[in-house]
Amino acid sequence: MRNVLISSLVTLFLFGCMVGPNYRRPNVETPPSWRFEEKEAREITQTVWWEQFGDPVLKELIEIALQESKDLKIAVARVEEFLGRYGTTRAALFPQVSADAITGRSRATGNSPAGVINPGAYLVLPTNPANSFQAFLSASWEIDLWGKLRRASEASRADLLSTEEARRTVILTLVTSVANAYVNLRDLDTQLEIAQRTAQSRGESYNLFQLRFQAGLISELELNQVKSEYEQALSTIPFLEKIIAQQENALSVLIGRNPGPIPRGKKIDEFVLPAVPAGLPSDLLTNRPDIRQAEQDLIAANARIGVAKSLYFPTISLTGLFGYASTDLSNLFTGPSRTWSWAAPLTAPVFTGGAIAGQVKSAEAIQQQALLRYQQVIQTGFREVEDALIDQKRSREQLEIQAQRVGSLKKYAHFARQRFDNGYTSYIEVLDAERSLFTAELSQAETKGVLFQALVNLYKAMGGGWIVGAERLTGGRVDSSRSIRRSIPENGDE
């Protein structure tokens, strides 16, 4: 009879119903294509794209960041935290066994009406005082008839995978942030070179005009015009030097080091433009870790509805104890010293004042929030890809026009100086040409940096297998998401 009862309980545990909704991926309205598609896009989202720049310093900085970034180390530790939480939650599915051993000596009162009173639960004291020796194994097991523990384990598993996807999001953000920061640094270096070159040229002109003024060939008005343009170029230099130093400090902290100088590789003019990655909008659902994270949060919230609903139903637990108790250590493990007990208590809610209904309502509301958040993250992903596509496309067009304008202004400045040297015009025309050229060169350098950053942001927005390549450079667990998925059961397999 006892074996039949145990078999029945095990069957109920294994095949009992699970209250609450089973997760089904929501239908997502996905655009068939991008609004601003690039004809020359290539299927290269799986490649380590930053190597396309052809700058070994950029590659080294990204490797340092992946190994030393504090943000990434925090994300890795958080995964370990939730791995432990999952193990704790899932352990409730299995019997909990503990062992106890007690030894002691006690004296009972002899002045009671019944004589010597036994202070122990399992001993009859023939002498007073007496020794006592006890050894027990106790076990308890909650029968998961309604799937409460399995739903809790399902939610905890989703929480773990969510933190793993969050770790991958940190990698995605870290790599693209380092690349953008380095591109911006080299862009600022180029602007500084333009400012220094312009200041040197204007300084030479100013020295020449001082000689002409001393010789009485020009007025003080013309001298001050030249001087003001020279000082304007000079004032740009410390401003750019300040921003460069701040950018170096920001990049140093980003890669996990104290603020300090950053080594330089190739100039921004020597960078190779990365190819435009190709992909469909539907690819984002599997390529972007932030979208996968939002879905795991939705899975966890969905499972916790079942946990809340299971509180309406009775809870059945099996408890048992087996052991030995004796006043003589030599007789502890003999037959007469054996003691055991078992019980199957059932607890059912009768009146909770709406507490369970409140928990169910709260869990359903949290699930709705997670669903809307999942949909919102997907829409944000679509927008970021569209923004990056149009950014790189229009930046290319803008850069081509600016290059033509710089060429035209160089000719204008050359002819204006020739006209001035031959006495056909005043120096104001030369100043106007050089001022326009200086502004155009700075704008061209800035746009070039914007173009490289737009391509970096496009790789970030589209996600892809390149994150796995970056994981191999972290110096830690390789592709831990897959290893975690292999090491933990799928939903419902607990």
PLY file of the C-alpha trace (Angstrom):
ply
format ascii 1.0
element vertex 494
property float x
property float y
property float z
element edge 493
property int vertex1
property int vertex2
end_header
0.00 0.00 0.00
2.81 2.37 0.88
4.56 1.69 -2.44
1.35 2.39 -4.34
0.94 5.70 -2.51
4.51 6.75 -3.26
4.13 5.79 -6.93
0.95 7.80 -7.18
2.57 10.86 -5.68
5.56 10.61 -8.00
3.21 10.30 -10.99
1.30 13.37 -9.88
4.56 15.27 -9.46
5.87 14.35 -12.90
2.67 14.70 -14.87
0.62 17.09 -12.75
-0.85 20.14 -14.39
0.91 23.50 -14.39
-1.41 26.41 -13.72
-0.81 29.70 -15.46
-0.28 30.49 -19.15
2.40 28.75 -21.21
4.68 31.20 -22.98
4.18 31.88 -26.67
6.25 34.47 -28.49
4.05 37.48 -29.29
3.39 38.33 -32.91
5.59 41.24 -33.94
4.82 43.46 -36.91
8.12 43.45 -38.80
8.76 45.72 -41.80
9.60 43.71 -44.95
12.68 45.85 -45.60
14.50 48.97 -44.46
13.34 52.38 -45.65
16.90 53.37 -46.55
18.49 50.26 -47.95
22.10 50.32 -49.09
22.73 48.70 -52.47
26.35 47.85 -51.62
25.53 46.27 -48.25
27.15 42.89 -47.57
26.39 39.95 -45.30
29.21 40.62 -42.86
27.42 41.07 -39.51
29.23 37.94 -38.28
32.72 39.40 -38.80
34.91 41.30 -36.36
34.12 44.59 -38.09
36.57 46.89 -36.26
39.48 45.14 -37.95
38.22 46.63 -41.22
39.51 50.05 -40.06
43.05 48.75 -40.55
44.31 50.39 -37.33
46.17 48.05 -34.94
45.84 50.56 -32.07
42.05 50.50 -32.29
42.11 46.70 -32.24
44.39 46.70 -29.19
42.21 49.21 -27.31
39.12 47.06 -27.87
40.95 43.96 -26.65
42.07 45.81 -23.51
38.52 47.01 -22.88
37.10 43.49 -23.22
39.59 42.23 -20.64
39.68 45.10 -18.15
36.36 46.98 -18.38
34.73 47.29 -14.96
31.26 47.40 -16.52
31.85 44.07 -18.23
33.25 42.49 -15.07
30.17 43.65 -13.15
27.94 42.11 -15.84
29.84 38.80 -15.63
29.51 38.74 -11.83
25.79 39.43 -12.18
25.43 36.37 -14.41
27.13 34.29 -11.74
24.73 35.72 -9.15
21.67 34.70 -11.14
23.18 31.31 -11.90
23.30 30.75 -8.14
19.73 32.03 -7.76
18.55 29.60 -10.41
20.22 26.71 -8.63
18.58 27.71 -5.36
15.13 28.00 -6.92
15.36 24.74 -8.84
16.54 22.86 -5.73
13.00 23.15 -4.31
11.87 20.58 -6.91
13.83 17.85 -5.17
13.63 16.25 -1.71
15.56 18.11 0.97
17.50 15.74 3.23
19.40 16.68 6.38
21.30 14.77 9.06
21.40 15.47 12.80
23.52 13.99 15.53
23.04 14.91 19.19
24.88 13.82 22.31
24.26 15.10 25.82
23.70 14.41 29.50
20.71 15.59 31.51
19.02 15.21 34.87
15.24 15.22 35.25
13.36 16.25 38.34
12.34 13.49 40.73
9.74 15.53 42.62
6.92 15.24 40.11
3.88 13.03 40.83
4.90 10.72 38.01
8.47 10.41 39.18
11.26 10.94 36.73
10.09 12.97 33.74
11.71 12.19 30.41
12.96 15.44 28.83
13.73 13.71 25.51
11.26 12.95 22.73
12.58 9.48 22.01
14.23 8.26 25.24
13.06 6.46 28.34
15.51 7.33 31.06
16.28 4.34 33.33
18.70 6.38 35.37
18.87 9.94 36.51
21.02 11.71 35.42
21.41 9.95 32.07
23.36 10.18 28.84
21.59 10.51 25.49
22.83 9.76 21.98
20.72 10.45 18.87
21.36 10.23 15.10
18.64 11.10 12.58
18.04 11.57 8.86
15.12 13.87 8.09
13.61 14.63 4.70
10.92 16.87 3.27
9.51 17.12 -0.23
6.82 19.44 -1.50
4.75 17.69 -4.18
4.49 20.12 -7.09
0.97 19.13 -8.15
0.05 22.50 -9.64
3.40 23.48 -11.11
4.24 26.23 -8.63
7.84 25.14 -8.24
8.24 24.41 -11.93
6.88 27.84 -12.84
9.22 29.44 -10.32
12.11 27.50 -11.84
11.02 28.56 -15.32
10.98 32.21 -14.22
14.39 31.91 -12.56
15.83 30.30 -15.69
14.54 33.21 -17.78
16.04 35.68 -15.29
19.39 33.96 -15.70
19.25 34.08 -19.50
18.15 37.70 -19.30
21.27 38.65 -17.32
23.38 36.70 -19.81
21.90 38.71 -22.66
22.52 41.86 -20.60
26.18 40.84 -20.40
26.28 40.50 -24.18
24.64 43.93 -24.48
27.49 45.33 -22.38
29.98 43.78 -24.82
28.10 45.29 -27.78
27.99 48.72 -26.17
31.59 48.56 -24.94
33.11 47.67 -28.31
31.16 50.31 -30.22
31.80 52.95 -27.54
35.57 52.35 -27.68
35.51 52.50 -31.48
33.46 55.72 -31.50
35.65 57.31 -28.83
38.83 56.48 -30.74
37.38 57.77 -34.02
36.36 60.98 -32.27
39.86 61.29 -30.78
41.55 60.95 -34.17
39.02 63.38 -35.65
39.94 65.93 -32.98
43.62 65.31 -33.70
42.98 66.15 -37.36
41.14 69.33 -36.42
44.03 70.29 -34.15
46.51 69.78 -37.00
44.37 72.01 -39.24
44.22 74.69 -36.54
47.98 74.55 -35.92
48.74 74.70 -39.63
46.37 77.62 -40.13
47.77 79.45 -37.08
51.32 79.00 -38.38
50.37 80.32 -41.81
48.53 83.30 -40.36
51.39 83.94 -37.97
53.81 84.19 -40.89
51.43 86.59 -42.63
51.14 88.67 -39.47
54.93 88.93 -39.14
55.13 90.03 -42.77
52.42 92.65 -42.28
54.19 94.00 -39.20
57.21 94.68 -41.40
55.00 96.34 -44.00
53.32 98.47 -41.35
56.68 99.57 -39.95
57.67 100.52 -43.48
54.49 102.57 -43.89
53.13 100.42 -46.70
49.86 99.43 -44.96
47.55 101.01 -42.44
47.06 99.99 -38.83
43.55 98.85 -39.80
44.92 96.21 -42.16
47.49 95.11 -39.57
44.81 94.55 -36.93
42.66 92.62 -39.38
45.51 90.19 -40.00
46.28 90.03 -36.29
42.65 89.21 -35.36
42.55 86.31 -37.83
45.85 85.00 -36.46
44.57 85.20 -32.87
41.30 83.52 -33.87
43.25 80.52 -35.18
45.44 80.50 -32.07
42.40 80.47 -29.76
41.12 77.31 -31.46
44.26 75.35 -30.50
43.88 75.32 -26.66
40.16 74.61 -27.04
40.87 71.52 -29.14
43.74 70.46 -26.85
41.36 70.62 -23.89
38.76 68.44 -25.63
41.45 65.96 -26.75
42.74 65.54 -23.19
39.21 65.02 -21.89
38.51 62.50 -24.65
41.69 60.61 -23.75
40.60 60.46 -20.11
37.13 59.23 -21.05
38.55 56.54 -23.33
41.06 55.44 -20.66
38.27 54.88 -18.11
36.15 53.17 -20.76
38.82 50.53 -21.33
39.18 50.01 -17.58
42.27 52.10 -16.82
43.06 55.32 -14.98
42.81 58.58 -16.94
45.86 59.15 -19.08
47.22 59.50 -22.62
46.03 57.20 -25.40
48.42 55.84 -28.05
47.73 56.81 -31.66
47.64 54.67 -34.75
46.63 55.74 -38.21
45.22 59.16 -38.98
41.52 59.35 -39.68
42.31 60.04 -43.36
44.08 56.66 -43.46
41.18 54.69 -41.95
39.44 52.21 -44.22
35.67 52.66 -44.23
34.00 49.46 -43.00
31.51 47.87 -45.38
27.83 48.45 -44.76
26.33 45.30 -43.16
23.21 43.79 -44.71
20.25 42.26 -42.93
16.47 42.14 -42.71
14.38 43.76 -39.98
13.31 40.30 -38.79
16.97 39.45 -38.13
17.02 41.87 -35.20
14.86 39.49 -33.14
17.78 37.05 -32.96
20.77 39.35 -33.56
20.27 41.96 -30.85
20.91 40.85 -27.25
18.75 43.63 -25.80
15.73 42.25 -27.67
16.51 38.72 -26.49
16.89 40.07 -22.96
13.48 41.75 -23.14
11.94 38.48 -24.30
13.47 36.55 -21.39
12.06 39.16 -19.01
8.66 38.53 -20.62
9.06 34.76 -20.18
9.90 35.24 -16.49
6.92 37.52 -15.92
4.64 35.08 -17.73
5.81 32.17 -15.55
5.26 34.12 -12.34
1.55 34.38 -13.18
1.46 30.60 -12.70
3.33 30.89 -9.43
0.74 33.37 -8.16
-2.25 31.30 -9.36
-0.89 28.14 -7.74
-1.43 29.75 -4.34
-5.17 29.10 -4.77
-4.55 25.34 -4.57
-3.58 23.06 -1.68
0.05 22.39 -0.87
1.09 18.81 -0.06
4.44 17.99 1.45
6.03 14.72 2.48
8.08 14.75 5.66
9.93 11.86 7.19
12.41 11.03 9.91
14.51 7.94 10.50
17.19 7.50 13.12
18.43 6.01 16.36
18.25 7.13 20.00
19.86 5.51 23.00
21.26 6.28 26.43
24.22 4.05 25.67
26.50 4.83 22.76
27.33 1.14 22.24
23.63 0.36 21.69
22.88 3.38 19.46
22.60 1.48 16.18
20.85 -1.63 17.47
17.29 -2.54 16.55
15.53 -1.35 19.72
17.11 2.10 19.33
15.55 2.66 15.90
12.89 5.35 15.57
10.99 6.71 12.54
8.03 8.78 11.52
6.43 10.16 8.36
3.63 12.54 7.55
1.91 14.12 4.57
0.49 17.46 5.71
-1.90 19.30 3.39
-2.31 23.06 3.58
-5.05 24.86 1.67
-6.08 28.53 1.70
-9.55 29.11 3.12
-9.75 32.87 3.53
-6.92 35.27 2.63
-8.81 38.53 2.37
-7.98 38.90 -1.33
-4.22 38.50 -0.86
-3.86 35.78 -3.51
-6.10 37.64 -5.95
-3.90 40.69 -5.44
-0.76 38.71 -6.20
-2.30 37.28 -9.36
-3.40 40.72 -10.52
0.04 42.14 -9.80
1.76 39.31 -11.71
-0.53 39.82 -14.71
0.16 43.56 -14.72
3.93 42.94 -14.58
3.57 40.55 -17.52
1.78 43.24 -19.52
4.55 45.70 -18.72
7.15 43.20 -19.89
5.19 42.57 -23.10
4.98 46.29 -23.90
8.65 46.69 -23.02
9.52 43.83 -25.42
7.55 45.48 -28.23
9.11 48.85 -27.43
12.66 47.48 -27.54
11.97 45.95 -30.96
10.63 49.23 -32.31
13.64 51.06 -30.89
15.89 48.57 -32.67
14.16 49.24 -35.98
14.55 52.98 -35.47
18.24 52.75 -34.56
19.04 50.76 -37.70
17.08 53.18 -39.89
18.83 56.16 -38.25
22.27 54.62 -38.74
21.54 53.72 -42.38
20.42 57.20 -43.28
23.23 58.74 -41.19
25.99 56.93 -43.05
24.33 57.45 -46.44
23.79 61.20 -46.05
27.17 61.66 -44.35
28.87 60.18 -47.41
27.02 62.63 -49.63
27.83 65.51 -47.29
31.51 64.55 -47.19
31.75 64.49 -50.98
30.23 67.97 -51.23
32.49 69.31 -48.48
35.56 67.88 -50.22
34.57 69.74 -53.38
33.98 72.92 -51.37
37.40 72.67 -49.69
39.00 72.27 -53.12
37.16 75.32 -54.41
38.10 77.42 -51.38
41.77 76.46 -51.74
41.69 77.80 -55.27
39.83 80.90 -54.09
42.43 81.57 -51.38
45.27 81.03 -53.87
43.86 83.44 -56.44
42.88 85.99 -53.78
46.46 86.10 -52.52
47.77 86.44 -56.08
45.39 89.34 -56.70
46.53 91.00 -53.47
50.21 90.51 -54.27
49.64 92.12 -57.68
47.74 95.03 -56.15
44.34 94.26 -57.64
42.46 93.85 -54.34
42.72 94.50 -50.61
43.82 91.92 -48.06
40.22 91.65 -46.83
39.49 89.33 -49.75
42.41 87.12 -48.73
41.21 87.05 -45.13
37.71 86.12 -46.21
39.00 83.27 -48.39
41.30 81.89 -45.68
38.59 82.20 -43.02
36.14 80.27 -45.17
38.77 77.64 -45.99
39.64 77.14 -42.30
35.97 76.63 -41.36
35.39 74.28 -44.30
38.42 72.12 -43.45
37.26 71.76 -39.84
33.74 70.84 -41.00
35.12 68.28 -43.45
37.21 66.63 -40.72
34.21 66.57 -38.38
31.95 65.01 -41.03
34.55 62.35 -41.73
34.41 61.37 -38.06
30.60 61.38 -38.16
30.66 58.98 -41.13
32.90 56.46 -39.35
30.77 56.70 -36.21
27.60 56.18 -38.27
29.01 52.90 -39.58
30.02 51.85 -36.06
26.50 52.63 -34.83
25.05 50.60 -37.70
26.98 47.51 -36.60
25.80 48.17 -33.06
22.17 48.59 -34.12
22.12 45.42 -36.22
23.89 43.23 -33.67
25.05 39.90 -35.04
27.54 37.14 -34.56
30.44 39.55 -34.18
29.56 39.71 -30.47
30.64 36.05 -30.19
33.97 37.03 -31.74
34.31 39.78 -29.16
33.53 37.31 -26.35
36.59 35.29 -27.29
38.73 38.30 -26.44
37.35 38.76 -22.93
39.83 36.39 -21.35
36.96 34.59 -19.60
34.14 32.27 -20.57
33.73 31.85 -24.34
30.20 32.13 -25.68
28.81 31.66 -22.19
25.24 32.11 -23.37
25.36 28.84 -25.27
27.15 27.04 -22.45
24.53 28.24 -19.95
21.71 27.14 -22.22
23.27 23.71 -22.51
23.79 23.38 -18.77
20.25 24.21 -17.65
17.02 22.43 -18.59
14.59 23.87 -21.07
11.30 25.27 -19.79
9.10 22.52 -18.49
11.92 19.93 -18.37
12.60 20.31 -14.68
0 1
1 2
2 3
3 4
4 5
5 6
6 7
7 8
8 9
9 10
10 11
11 12
12 13
13 14
14 15
15 16
16 17
17 18
18 19
19 20
20 21
21 22
22 23
23 24
24 25
25 26
26 27
27 28
28 29
29 30
30 31
31 32
32 33
33 34
34 35
35 36
36 37
37 38
38 39
39 40
40 41
41 42
42 43
43 44
44 45
45 46
46 47
47 48
48 49
49 50
50 51
51 52
52 53
53 54
54 55
55 56
56 57
57 58
58 59
59 60
60 61
61 62
62 63
63 64
64 65
65 66
66 67
67 68
68 69
69 70
70 71
71 72
72 73
73 74
74 75
75 76
76 77
77 78
78 79
79 80
80 81
81 82
82 83
83 84
84 85
85 86
86 87
87 88
88 89
89 90
90 91
91 92
92 93
93 94
94 95
95 96
96 97
97 98
98 99
99 100
100 101
101 102
102 103
103 104
104 105
105 106
106 107
107 108
108 109
109 110
110 111
111 112
112 113
113 114
114 115
115 116
116 117
117 118
118 119
119 120
120 121
121 122
122 123
123 124
124 125
125 126
126 127
127 128
128 129
129 130
130 131
131 132
132 133
133 134
134 135
135 136
136 137
137 138
138 139
139 140
140 141
141 142
142 143
143 144
144 145
145 146
146 147
147 148
148 149
149 150
150 151
151 152
152 153
153 154
154 155
155 156
156 157
157 158
158 159
159 160
160 161
161 162
162 163
163 164
164 165
165 166
166 167
167 168
168 169
169 170
170 171
171 172
172 173
173 174
174 175
175 176
176 177
177 178
178 179
179 180
180 181
181 182
182 183
183 184
184 185
185 186
186 187
187 188
188 189
189 190
190 191
191 192
192 193
193 194
194 195
195 196
196 197
197 198
198 199
199 200
200 201
201 202
202 203
203 204
204 205
205 206
206 207
207 208
208 209
209 210
210 211
211 212
212 213
213 214
214 215
215 216
216 217
217 218
218 219
219 220
220 221
221 222
222 223
223 224
224 225
225 226
226 227
227 228
228 229
229 230
230 231
231 232
232 233
233 234
234 235
235 236
236 237
237 238
238 239
239 240
240 241
241 242
242 243
243 244
244 245
245 246
246 247
247 248
248 249
249 250
250 251
251 252
252 253
253 254
254 255
255 256
256 257
257 258
258 259
259 260
260 261
261 262
262 263
263 264
264 265
265 266
266 267
267 268
268 269
269 270
270 271
271 272
272 273
273 274
274 275
275 276
276 277
277 278
278 279
279 280
280 281
281 282
282 283
283 284
284 285
285 286
286 287
287 288
288 289
289 290
290 291
291 292
292 293
293 294
294 295
295 296
296 297
297 298
298 299
299 300
300 301
301 302
302 303
303 304
304 305
305 306
306 307
307 308
308 309
309 310
310 311
311 312
312 313
313 314
314 315
315 316
316 317
317 318
318 319
319 320
320 321
321 322
322 323
323 324
324 325
325 326
326 327
327 328
328 329
329 330
330 331
331 332
332 333
333 334
334 335
335 336
336 337
337 338
338 339
339 340
340 341
341 342
342 343
343 344
344 345
345 346
346 347
347 348
348 349
349 350
350 351
351 352
352 353
353 354
354 355
355 356
356 357
357 358
358 359
359 360
360 361
361 362
362 363
363 364
364 365
365 366
366 367
367 368
368 369
369 370
370 371
371 372
372 373
373 374
374 375
375 376
376 377
377 378
378 379
379 380
380 381
381 382
382 383
383 384
384 385
385 386
386 387
387 388
388 389
389 390
390 391
391 392
392 393
393 394
394 395
395 396
396 397
397 398
398 399
399 400
400 401
401 402
402 403
403 404
404 405
405 406
406 407
407 408
408 409
409 410
410 411
411 412
412 413
413 414
414 415
415 416
416 417
417 418
418 419
419 420
420 421
421 422
422 423
423 424
424 425
425 426
426 427
427 428
428 429
429 430
430 431
431 432
432 433
433 434
434 435
435 436
436 437
437 438
438 439
439 440
440 441
441 442
442 443
443 444
444 445
445 446
446 447
447 448
448 449
449 450
450 451
451 452
452 453
453 454
454 455
455 456
456 457
457 458
458 459
459 460
460 461
461 462
462 463
463 464
464 465
465 466
466 467
467 468
468 469
469 470
470 471
471 472
472 473
473 474
474 475
475 476
476 477
477 478
478 479
479 480
480 481
481 482
482 483
483 484
484 485
485 486
486 487
487 488
488 489
489 490
490 491
491 492
492 493
